[in-house]
Amino acid sequence: MHEVSLCQSVLKIIEQQAAEKNYSRVKTVFLEVGRLAAVEPEALYFGFDVVMKDSIADGARLEIIDVPGQAFCSQCNNRVEVKQRFDACPKCGAAAMLIEKGGELRVKELEVE
């Protein structure tokens, strides 16, 4: 379950921000998760609670912001929504797709005290 290691990385970001911005507690973490990022949301929720235990974010709520997959088709020059990395273009059927969105996993915002 790589979601636990992802949550450990999120905690490092939180601790770094806490040191820089001098806050004492994190109440909510808003995390952008792309549909193409190969992340299981339920496992992420579970891993988040486990990793945040006894930290500055202990008891914090995780809010996942879903980011749809988007790709550019170099064949028909259209931006299209994709559900998987190697989907063909839904407009022309070409396989030459450049993923533009949906692979990200980033801390968007923190609600702190």
The first five atom37 places (N, CA, C, CB, O) and aatype in JSON, in Angstrom:
{
  "aatype": [12, 8, 6, 19, 15, 10, 4, 5, 15, 19, 10, 11, 9, 9, 6, 5, 5, 0, 0, 6, 11, 2, 18, 15, 1, 19, 11, 16, 19, 13, 10, 6, 19, 7, 1, 10, 0, 0, 19, 6, 14, 6, 0, 10, 18, 13, 7, 13, 3, 19, 19, 12, 11, 3, 15, 9, 0, 3, 7, 0, 1, 10, 6, 9, 9, 3, 19, 14, 7, 5, 0, 13, 4, 15, 5, 4, 2, 2, 1, 19, 6, 19, 11, 5, 1, 13, 3, 0, 4, 14, 11, 4, 7, 0, 0, 0, 12, 10, 9, 6, 11, 7, 7, 6, 10, 1, 19, 11, 6, 10, 6, 19, 6],
  "atom_mask": [
    [1, 1, 1, 1, 1],
    [1, 1, 1, 1, 1],
    [1, 1, 1, 1, 1],
    [1, 1, 1, 1, 1],
    [1, 1, 1, 1, 1],
    [1, 1, 1, 1, 1],
    [1, 1, 1, 1, 1],
    [1, 1, 1, 1, 1],
    [1, 1, 1, 1, 1],
    [1, 1, 1, 1, 1],
    [1, 1, 1, 1, 1],
    [1, 1, 1, 1, 1],
    [1, 1, 1, 1, 1],
    [1, 1, 1, 1, 1],
    [1, 1, 1, 1, 1],
    [1, 1, 1, 1, 1],
    [1, 1, 1, 1, 1],
    [1, 1, 1, 1, 1],
    [1, 1, 1, 1, 1],
    [1, 1, 1, 1, 1],
    [1, 1, 1, 1, 1],
    [1, 1, 1, 1, 1],
    [1, 1, 1, 1, 1],
    [1, 1, 1, 1, 1],
    [1, 1, 1, 1, 1],
    [1, 1, 1, 1, 1],
    [1, 1, 1, 1, 1],
    [1, 1, 1, 1, 1],
    [1, 1, 1, 1, 1],
    [1, 1, 1, 1, 1],
    [1, 1, 1, 1, 1],
    [1, 1, 1, 1, 1],
    [1, 1, 1, 1, 1],
    [1, 1, 1, 0, 1],
    [1, 1, 1, 1, 1],
    [1, 1, 1, 1, 1],
    [1, 1, 1, 1, 1],
    [1, 1, 1, 1, 1],
    [1, 1, 1, 1, 1],
    [1, 1, 1, 1, 1],
    [1, 1, 1, 1, 1],
    [1, 1, 1, 1, 1],
    [1, 1, 1, 1, 1],
    [1, 1, 1, 1, 1],
    [1, 1, 1, 1, 1],
    [1, 1, 1, 1, 1],
    [1, 1, 1, 0, 1],
    [1, 1, 1, 1, 1],
    [1, 1, 1, 1, 1],
    [1, 1, 1, 1, 1],
    [1, 1, 1, 1, 1],
    [1, 1, 1, 1, 1],
    [1, 1, 1, 1, 1],
    [1, 1, 1, 1, 1],
    [1, 1, 1, 1, 1],
    [1, 1, 1, 1, 1],
    [1, 1, 1, 1, 1],
    [1, 1, 1, 1, 1],
    [1, 1, 1, 0, 1],
    [1, 1, 1, 1, 1],
    [1, 1, 1, 1, 1],
    [1, 1, 1, 1, 1],
    [1, 1, 1, 1, 1],
    [1, 1, 1, 1, 1],
    [1, 1, 1, 1, 1],
    [1, 1, 1, 1, 1],
    [1, 1, 1, 1, 1],
    [1, 1, 1, 1, 1],
    [1, 1, 1, 0, 1],
    [1, 1, 1, 1, 1],
    [1, 1, 1, 1, 1],
    [1, 1, 1, 1, 1],
    [1, 1, 1, 1, 1],
    [1, 1, 1, 1, 1],
    [1, 1, 1, 1, 1],
    [1, 1, 1, 1, 1],
    [1, 1, 1, 1, 1],
    [1, 1, 1, 1, 1],
    [1, 1, 1, 1, 1],
    [1, 1, 1, 1, 1],
    [1, 1, 1, 1, 1],
    [1, 1, 1, 1, 1],
    [1, 1, 1, 1, 1],
    [1, 1, 1, 1, 1],
    [1, 1, 1, 1, 1],
    [1, 1, 1, 1, 1],
    [1, 1, 1, 1, 1],
    [1, 1, 1, 1, 1],
    [1, 1, 1, 1, 1],
    [1, 1, 1, 1, 1],
    [1, 1, 1, 1, 1],
    [1, 1, 1, 1, 1],
    [1, 1, 1, 0, 1],
    [1, 1, 1, 1, 1],
    [1, 1, 1, 1, 1],
    [1, 1, 1, 1, 1],
    [1, 1, 1, 1, 1],
    [1, 1, 1, 1, 1],
    [1, 1, 1, 1, 1],
    [1, 1, 1, 1, 1],
    [1, 1, 1, 1, 1],
    [1, 1, 1, 0, 1],
    [1, 1, 1, 0, 1],
    [1, 1, 1, 1, 1],
    [1, 1, 1, 1, 1],
    [1, 1, 1, 1, 1],
    [1, 1, 1, 1, 1],
    [1, 1, 1, 1, 1],
    [1, 1, 1, 1, 1],
    [1, 1, 1, 1, 1],
    [1, 1, 1, 1, 1],
    [1, 1, 1, 1, 1],
    [1, 1, 1, 1, 1]
  ],
  "atom_positions": [
    [[0.85, -1.18, 0.0], [0.0, 0.0, 0.0], [0.9, 1.24, 0.0], [-0.97, 0.0, 1.23], [1.39, 1.66, 1.05]],
    [[1.1, 1.81, -1.17], [1.96, 2.99, -1.28], [1.29, 4.25, -0.74], [2.38, 3.2, -2.72], [1.94, 5.29, -0.61]],
    [[0.01, 4.17, -0.45], [-0.7, 5.34, 0.09], [-0.12, 5.77, 1.44], [-2.19, 5.03, 0.25], [-0.13, 6.96, 1.76]],
    [[0.38, 4.82, 2.23], [0.98, 5.17, 3.51], [2.24, 6.01, 3.29], [1.32, 3.9, 4.33], [2.44, 7.01, 3.99]],
    [[3.07, 5.63, 2.34], [4.28, 6.43, 2.06], [3.9, 7.8, 1.49], [5.21, 5.68, 1.07], [4.6, 8.78, 1.74]],
    [[2.82, 7.87, 0.74], [2.34, 9.17, 0.26], [1.92, 10.05, 1.43], [1.16, 8.99, -0.72], [2.2, 11.25, 1.45]],
    [[1.25, 9.45, 2.4], [0.82, 10.2, 3.59], [2.03, 10.66, 4.41], [-0.11, 9.34, 4.46], [1.99, 11.73, 5.02]],
    [[3.08, 9.85, 4.44], [4.3, 10.26, 5.14], [4.92, 11.48, 4.46], [5.32, 9.09, 5.18], [5.44, 12.37, 5.14]],
    [[4.86, 11.52, 3.15], [5.35, 12.7, 2.42], [4.49, 13.92, 2.71], [5.38, 12.42, 0.91], [5.01, 15.03, 2.84]],
    [[3.18, 13.72, 2.8], [2.27, 14.82, 3.14], [2.61, 15.35, 4.53], [0.79, 14.35, 3.08], [2.63, 16.56, 4.74]],
    [[2.87, 14.45, 5.48], [3.22, 14.88, 6.83], [4.51, 15.71, 6.83], [3.38, 13.67, 7.75], [4.6, 16.7, 7.56]],
    [[5.48, 15.33, 6.05], [6.73, 16.12, 5.95], [6.44, 17.53, 5.45], [7.75, 15.42, 5.02], [7.0, 18.5, 5.95]],
    [[5.56, 17.64, 4.46], [5.18, 18.95, 3.93], [4.49, 19.76, 5.02], [4.25, 18.8, 2.71], [4.77, 20.95, 5.2]],
    [[3.58, 19.13, 5.75], [2.85, 19.8, 6.83], [3.82, 20.3, 7.89], [1.81, 18.85, 7.46], [3.73, 21.45, 8.33]],
    [[4.75, 19.45, 8.31], [5.7, 19.83, 9.36], [6.61, 20.96, 8.89], [6.54, 18.63, 9.78], [6.95, 21.85, 9.66]],
    [[7.0, 20.92, 7.63], [7.84, 21.97, 7.06], [7.08, 23.31, 7.05], [8.29, 21.6, 5.64], [7.64, 24.34, 7.42]],
    [[5.83, 23.27, 6.63], [5.01, 24.49, 6.61], [4.76, 25.01, 8.03], [3.67, 24.22, 5.91], [4.76, 26.22, 8.25]],
    [[4.54, 24.11, 8.98], [4.31, 24.51, 10.37], [5.53, 25.24, 10.92], [3.98, 23.27, 11.24], [5.39, 26.24, 11.63]],
    [[6.72, 24.74, 10.6], [7.95, 25.38, 11.07], [8.12, 26.76, 10.43], [9.16, 24.49, 10.76], [8.55, 27.7, 11.1]],
    [[7.81, 26.88, 9.16], [7.97, 28.16, 8.44], [6.91, 29.19, 8.83], [7.91, 27.92, 6.95], [7.21, 30.37, 8.96]],
    [[5.68, 28.73, 9.02], [4.55, 29.65, 9.23], [4.13, 29.75, 10.7], [3.36, 29.22, 8.39], [3.27, 30.56, 11.05]],
    [[4.73, 28.92, 11.55], [4.51, 28.97, 12.99], [3.06, 28.73, 13.4], [4.96, 30.31, 13.52], [2.48, 29.54, 14.13]],
    [[2.47, 27.64, 12.94], [1.15, 27.27, 13.45], [1.29, 26.02, 14.32], [0.16, 27.02, 12.28], [2.26, 25.28, 14.22]],
    [[0.29, 25.83, 15.17], [0.41, 24.78, 16.19], [-0.38, 23.52, 15.89], [-0.03, 25.33, 17.51], [-0.09, 22.46, 16.44]],
    [[-1.38, 23.62, 15.04], [-2.23, 22.46, 14.78], [-2.84, 22.54, 13.39], [-3.33, 22.36, 15.84], [-3.19, 23.62, 12.91]],
    [[-2.95, 21.39, 12.76], [-3.61, 21.31, 11.46], [-4.99, 20.69, 11.67], [-2.77, 20.48, 10.43], [-5.1, 19.62, 12.26]],
    [[-6.02, 21.37, 11.19], [-7.39, 20.88, 11.35], [-7.87, 20.12, 10.12], [-8.33, 22.03, 11.64], [-8.55, 19.1, 10.25]],
    [[-7.51, 20.61, 8.93], [-7.95, 19.98, 7.68], [-6.83, 20.06, 6.65], [-9.25, 20.66, 7.15], [-6.15, 21.08, 6.53]],
    [[-6.67, 18.98, 5.91], [-5.72, 18.93, 4.81], [-6.52, 18.73, 3.52], [-4.64, 17.79, 5.01], [-7.25, 17.74, 3.39]],
    [[-6.38, 19.65, 2.59], [-7.04, 19.55, 1.28], [-5.99, 19.03, 0.31], [-7.63, 20.93, 0.81], [-4.98, 19.68, 0.06]],
    [[-6.25, 17.85, -0.23], [-5.28, 17.17, -1.07], [-5.87, 16.94, -2.46], [-4.85, 15.84, -0.44], [-6.91, 16.29, -2.6]],
    [[-5.21, 17.47, -3.48], [-5.63, 17.21, -4.86], [-5.1, 15.84, -5.28], [-5.12, 18.32, -5.83], [-3.9, 15.57, -5.18]],
    [[-6.01, 14.98, -5.73], [-5.62, 13.64, -6.16], [-6.17, 13.42, -7.57], [-6.16, 12.55, -5.17], [-7.38, 13.4, -7.79]],
    [[-5.25, 13.26, -8.51], [-5.65, 13.01, -9.89], [-6.15, 11.59, -10.07], [0.0, 0.0, 0.0], [-5.66, 10.65, -9.44]],
    [[-7.13, 11.44, -10.93], [-7.69, 10.11, -11.22], [-6.68, 9.18, -11.87], [-8.91, 10.23, -12.12], [-6.86, 7.96, -11.85]],
    [[-5.63, 9.74, -12.44], [-4.61, 8.93, -13.1], [-3.4, 8.69, -12.2], [-4.17, 9.6, -14.4], [-2.38, 8.17, -12.66]],
    [[-3.49, 9.07, -10.94], [-2.35, 9.0, -10.02], [-2.16, 7.63, -9.39], [-2.51, 10.03, -8.93], [-1.22, 7.43, -8.62]],
    [[-3.02, 6.68, -9.7], [-2.94, 5.31, -9.14], [-2.98, 5.33, -7.62], [-1.65, 4.62, -9.62], [-2.21, 4.65, -6.95]],
    [[-3.91, 6.14, -7.09], [-4.09, 6.24, -5.65], [-5.51, 5.8, -5.32], [-3.82, 7.7, -5.15], [-6.47, 6.26, -5.93]],
    [[-5.63, 4.92, -4.34], [-6.93, 4.44, -3.88], [-7.39, 5.35, -2.73], [-6.84, 2.94, -3.42], [-6.79, 5.34, -1.66]],
    [[-8.46, 6.14, -2.94], [-8.89, 7.08, -1.91], [-9.14, 6.45, -0.53], [-10.14, 7.76, -2.36], [-8.75, 7.03, 0.48]],
    [[-9.78, 5.29, -0.48], [-10.05, 4.67, 0.82], [-8.76, 4.32, 1.56], [-10.9, 3.4, 0.64], [-8.67, 4.51, 2.77]],
    [[-7.78, 3.82, 0.83], [-6.48, 3.51, 1.43], [-5.77, 4.79, 1.87], [-5.59, 2.72, 0.43], [-5.05, 4.79, 2.87]],
    [[-5.97, 5.86, 1.13], [-5.37, 7.14, 1.48], [-5.98, 7.67, 2.78], [-5.56, 8.16, 0.34], [-5.26, 8.17, 3.64]],
    [[-7.3, 7.57, 2.92], [-7.95, 7.99, 4.17], [-7.42, 7.18, 5.36], [-9.48, 7.82, 4.07], [-7.1, 7.74, 6.4]],
    [[-7.32, 5.88, 5.18], [-6.82, 5.02, 6.26], [-5.37, 5.37, 6.59], [-6.92, 3.53, 5.85], [-5.03, 5.56, 7.76]],
    [[-4.52, 5.46, 5.58], [-3.11, 5.78, 5.8], [-2.93, 7.15, 6.43], [0.0, 0.0, 0.0], [-2.04, 7.33, 7.26]],
    [[-3.76, 8.09, 6.06], [-3.68, 9.44, 6.61], [-3.89, 9.41, 8.12], [-4.72, 10.36, 5.95], [-3.1, 10.0, 8.86]],
    [[-4.93, 8.74, 8.58], [-5.2, 8.68, 10.02], [-4.07, 8.01, 10.78], [-6.49, 7.93, 10.27], [-3.7, 8.46, 11.87]],
    [[-3.51, 6.95, 10.22], [-2.41, 6.24, 10.87], [-1.15, 7.09, 10.93], [-2.11, 4.93, 10.13], [-0.52, 7.19, 11.99]],
    [[-0.78, 7.71, 9.83], [0.47, 8.48, 9.76], [0.38, 9.77, 10.57], [0.8, 8.81, 8.3], [1.38, 10.18, 11.16]],
    [[-0.77, 10.42, 10.62], [-0.9, 11.69, 11.33], [-0.99, 11.53, 12.85], [-2.12, 12.41, 10.83], [-0.87, 12.52, 13.58]],
    [[-1.2, 10.32, 13.32], [-1.31, 10.06, 14.76], [-0.08, 10.6, 15.48], [-1.47, 8.54, 15.03], [1.05, 10.39, 15.05]],
    [[-0.31, 11.3, 16.58], [0.75, 11.88, 17.43], [1.61, 12.91, 16.71], [1.63, 10.78, 17.96], [2.78, 13.1, 17.05]],
    [[1.05, 13.57, 15.71], [1.77, 14.63, 15.0], [0.98, 15.93, 15.13], [1.98, 14.26, 13.49], [-0.04, 15.98, 15.81]],
    [[1.46, 16.97, 14.5], [0.77, 18.25, 14.49], [-0.59, 18.16, 13.8], [1.63, 19.31, 13.79], [-1.45, 19.03, 13.97]],
    [[-0.79, 17.1, 13.01], [-2.04, 16.9, 12.28], [-2.88, 15.76, 12.87], [-1.75, 16.62, 10.81], [-3.78, 15.25, 12.2]],
    [[-2.59, 15.36, 14.1], [-3.37, 14.3, 14.74], [-4.83, 14.74, 14.84], [-2.79, 13.96, 16.16], [-5.12, 15.81, 15.38]],
    [[-5.73, 13.94, 14.33], [-7.16, 14.26, 14.35], [-7.61, 15.15, 13.2], [0.0, 0.0, 0.0], [-8.79, 15.49, 13.11]],
    [[-6.69, 15.53, 12.32], [-7.06, 16.38, 11.18], [-7.95, 15.61, 10.22], [-5.79, 16.89, 10.45], [-7.9, 14.39, 10.13]],
    [[-8.77, 16.36, 9.52], [-9.66, 15.79, 8.5], [-8.97, 15.87, 7.15], [-11.03, 16.53, 8.47], [-8.35, 16.88, 6.82]],
    [[-9.07, 14.81, 6.37], [-8.53, 14.8, 5.02], [-9.67, 15.04, 4.04], [-7.81, 13.45, 4.71], [-10.68, 14.33, 4.05]],
    [[-9.52, 16.06, 3.21], [-10.47, 16.36, 2.15], [-9.78, 16.1, 0.82], [-11.0, 17.84, 2.25], [-8.81, 16.78, 0.48]],
    [[-10.28, 15.14, 0.07], [-9.7, 14.82, -1.23], [-10.44, 15.59, -2.32], [-9.75, 13.3, -1.5], [-11.66, 15.51, -2.45]],
    [[-9.67, 16.33, -3.1], [-10.2, 17.07, -4.24], [-9.9, 16.23, -5.48], [-9.59, 18.53, -4.34], [-8.74, 16.06, -5.85]],
    [[-10.93, 15.73, -6.11], [-10.8, 14.86, -7.27], [-10.41, 15.68, -8.51], [-12.12, 14.09, -7.52], [-11.07, 16.67, -8.84]],
    [[-9.34, 15.26, -9.18], [-8.89, 15.94, -10.4], [-9.04, 14.97, -11.57], [-7.4, 16.44, -10.26], [-8.33, 13.96, -11.63]],
    [[-9.94, 15.25, -12.49], [-10.14, 14.35, -13.64], [-8.9, 14.3, -14.54], [-11.35, 14.8, -14.47], [-8.09, 15.22, -14.57]],
    [[-8.79, 13.21, -15.25], [-7.7, 13.07, -16.21], [-7.99, 13.89, -17.47], [0.0, 0.0, 0.0], [-9.12, 13.9, -17.96]],
    [[-6.97, 14.56, -17.97], [-7.11, 15.33, -19.2], [-5.88, 15.09, -20.06], [-7.3, 16.85, -18.91], [-4.76, 15.04, -19.56]],
    [[-6.11, 14.94, -21.35], [-5.0, 14.71, -22.27], [-5.19, 15.55, -23.53], [-4.87, 13.21, -22.63], [-6.3, 15.97, -23.86]],
    [[-4.08, 15.78, -24.22], [-4.1, 16.47, -25.49], [-3.81, 15.45, -26.58], [-3.07, 17.65, -25.53], [-2.83, 14.71, -26.51]],
    [[-4.68, 15.42, -27.59], [-4.5, 14.5, -28.71], [-3.75, 15.25, -29.82], [-5.88, 13.95, -29.23], [-4.25, 16.24, -30.36]],
    [[-2.56, 14.77, -30.13], [-1.77, 15.43, -31.18], [-2.3, 15.11, -32.59], [-0.31, 15.01, -31.07], [-1.91, 15.75, -33.56]],
    [[-3.18, 14.12, -32.67], [-3.75, 13.75, -33.97], [-4.86, 14.72, -34.38], [-4.29, 12.31, -33.92], [-4.88, 15.21, -35.51]],
    [[-5.8, 14.98, -33.46], [-6.93, 15.84, -33.82], [-6.89, 17.2, -33.11], [-8.24, 15.14, -33.49], [-7.8, 18.02, -33.25]],
    [[-5.82, 17.43, -32.34], [-5.6, 18.71, -31.64], [-6.72, 19.09, -30.68], [-5.44, 19.81, -32.65], [-7.1, 20.25, -30.59]],
    [[-7.23, 18.11, -29.97], [-8.28, 18.35, -28.98], [-7.79, 17.98, -27.59], [-9.55, 17.57, -29.32], [-6.98, 17.07, -27.43]],
    [[-8.3, 18.69, -26.58], [-8.11, 18.31, -25.19], [-9.34, 17.5, -24.81], [-7.91, 19.57, -24.24], [-10.47, 17.91, -25.03]],
    [[-9.08, 16.32, -24.22], [-10.17, 15.41, -23.9], [-10.0, 14.85, -22.5], [-10.25, 14.27, -24.93], [-8.89, 14.79, -21.97]],
    [[-11.1, 14.44, -21.91], [-11.04, 13.77, -20.62], [-10.71, 12.3, -20.84], [-12.39, 13.92, -19.84], [-11.25, 11.66, -21.75]],
    [[-9.82, 11.77, -20.0], [-9.44, 10.35, -20.08], [-9.61, 9.72, -18.71], [-7.98, 10.19, -20.6], [-9.45, 10.37, -17.68]],
    [[-9.93, 8.44, -18.71], [-10.14, 7.71, -17.47], [-8.91, 6.89, -17.08], [-11.34, 6.8, -17.58], [-8.72, 6.58, -15.9]],
    [[-8.08, 6.55, -18.06], [-6.86, 5.78, -17.83], [-5.74, 6.38, -18.66], [-7.06, 4.28, -18.17], [-5.99, 7.06, -19.65]],
    [[-4.51, 6.12, -18.24], [-3.34, 6.7, -18.9], [-3.24, 6.36, -20.38], [-2.1, 6.24, -18.21], [-2.84, 7.21, -21.18]],
    [[-3.57, 5.15, -20.78], [-3.35, 4.74, -22.16], [-4.65, 4.65, -22.97], [-2.65, 3.4, -22.19], [-4.73, 3.9, -23.94]],
    [[-5.65, 5.42, -22.56], [-6.89, 5.49, -23.34], [-6.62, 6.1, -24.71], [-7.97, 6.31, -22.59], [-5.76, 6.97, -24.86]],
    [[-7.36, 5.64, -25.69], [-7.32, 6.27, -27.02], [-8.17, 7.53, -26.98], [-7.83, 5.29, -28.13], [-9.03, 7.68, -26.11]],
    [[-7.93, 8.42, -27.89], [-8.7, 9.65, -27.98], [-10.17, 9.31, -28.23], [-8.15, 10.57, -29.11], [-10.46, 8.57, -29.17]],
    [[-11.08, 9.82, -27.42], [-12.5, 9.53, -27.63], [-13.09, 10.22, -28.87], [-13.28, 9.93, -26.4], [-14.19, 9.88, -29.31]],
    [[-12.36, 11.19, -29.43], [-12.87, 11.9, -30.6], [-12.4, 11.29, -31.91], [-12.44, 13.35, -30.55], [-13.17, 11.19, -32.87]],
    [[-11.11, 10.86, -31.95], [-10.6, 10.35, -33.23], [-10.02, 8.93, -33.13], [-9.54, 11.28, -33.75], [-9.71, 8.32, -34.16]],
    [[-9.86, 8.41, -31.92], [-9.35, 7.05, -31.75], [-7.85, 6.92, -31.74], [0.0, 0.0, 0.0], [-7.33, 5.81, -31.59]],
    [[-7.12, 8.01, -31.89], [-5.65, 7.97, -31.91], [-5.09, 7.62, -30.54], [-5.07, 9.32, -32.39], [-5.71, 7.88, -29.51]],
    [[-3.91, 7.02, -30.54], [-3.25, 6.65, -29.3], [-2.21, 7.68, -28.87], [-2.59, 5.29, -29.44], [-1.63, 7.55, -27.8]],
    [[-1.96, 8.67, -29.69], [-0.93, 9.68, -29.41], [-1.48, 10.75, -28.47], [-0.43, 10.33, -30.73], [-1.77, 11.87, -28.89]],
    [[-1.61, 10.39, -27.2], [-2.2, 11.31, -26.22], [-1.13, 11.76, -25.23], [-3.38, 10.63, -25.47], [-0.35, 10.95, -24.72]],
    [[-1.1, 13.06, -24.95], [-0.18, 13.62, -23.98], [-1.0, 13.98, -22.73], [0.57, 14.88, -24.57], [-1.86, 14.86, -22.78]],
    [[-0.72, 13.3, -21.61], [-1.45, 13.56, -20.37], [-1.07, 14.94, -19.85], [-1.15, 12.47, -19.31], [0.11, 15.27, -19.72]],
    [[-2.09, 15.76, -19.55], [-1.86, 17.11, -19.04], [-2.28, 17.27, -17.59], [-2.6, 18.12, -19.9], [-1.66, 18.02, -16.84]],
    [[-3.33, 16.57, -17.19], [-3.85, 16.65, -15.82], [-4.31, 15.27, -15.38], [-5.02, 17.68, -15.72], [-4.6, 14.39, -16.19]],
    [[-4.36, 15.12, -14.06], [-4.9, 13.88, -13.52], [-3.88, 12.99, -12.86], [0.0, 0.0, 0.0], [-4.25, 12.02, -12.2]],
    [[-2.6, 13.28, -13.03], [-1.57, 12.47, -12.41], [-1.03, 13.07, -11.13], [0.0, 0.0, 0.0], [-0.15, 12.5, -10.49]],
    [[-1.56, 14.22, -10.75], [-1.0, 14.94, -9.61], [-1.5, 14.42, -8.26], [-1.33, 16.39, -9.73], [-2.56, 13.81, -8.14]],
    [[-0.69, 14.68, -7.27], [-1.03, 14.46, -5.88], [-0.32, 15.58, -5.13], [-0.6, 13.0, -5.35], [0.9, 15.55, -4.98]],
    [[-1.08, 16.57, -4.67], [-0.45, 17.71, -4.02], [-1.31, 18.3, -2.93], [-0.11, 18.76, -5.03], [-2.54, 18.26, -2.99]],
    [[-0.64, 18.84, -1.94], [-1.34, 19.53, -0.87], [-1.8, 20.87, -1.42], [-0.42, 19.7, 0.41], [-0.98, 21.72, -1.78]],
    [[-3.09, 21.04, -1.49], [-3.68, 22.26, -2.05], [-3.8, 23.36, -1.0], [-5.05, 21.95, -2.64], [-3.52, 24.53, -1.25]],
    [[-4.22, 22.94, 0.2], [-4.49, 23.93, 1.25], [-4.48, 23.25, 2.61], [-5.86, 24.65, 1.0], [-4.76, 22.06, 2.72]],
    [[-4.15, 24.0, 3.64], [-4.2, 23.52, 5.02], [-5.07, 24.46, 5.84], [-2.78, 23.41, 5.63], [-4.94, 25.68, 5.73]],
    [[-5.95, 23.92, 6.62], [-6.7, 24.71, 7.6], [-5.99, 24.51, 8.93], [-8.25, 24.28, 7.67], [-5.89, 23.38, 9.42]],
    [[-5.5, 25.6, 9.52], [-4.62, 25.49, 10.68], [-5.09, 26.39, 11.83], [-3.19, 25.85, 10.29], [-5.97, 27.24, 11.67]],
    [[-4.46, 26.18, 12.97], [-4.65, 27.06, 14.14], [-3.31, 27.66, 14.5], [-5.27, 26.28, 15.37], [-3.21, 28.43, 15.45]]
  ]
}
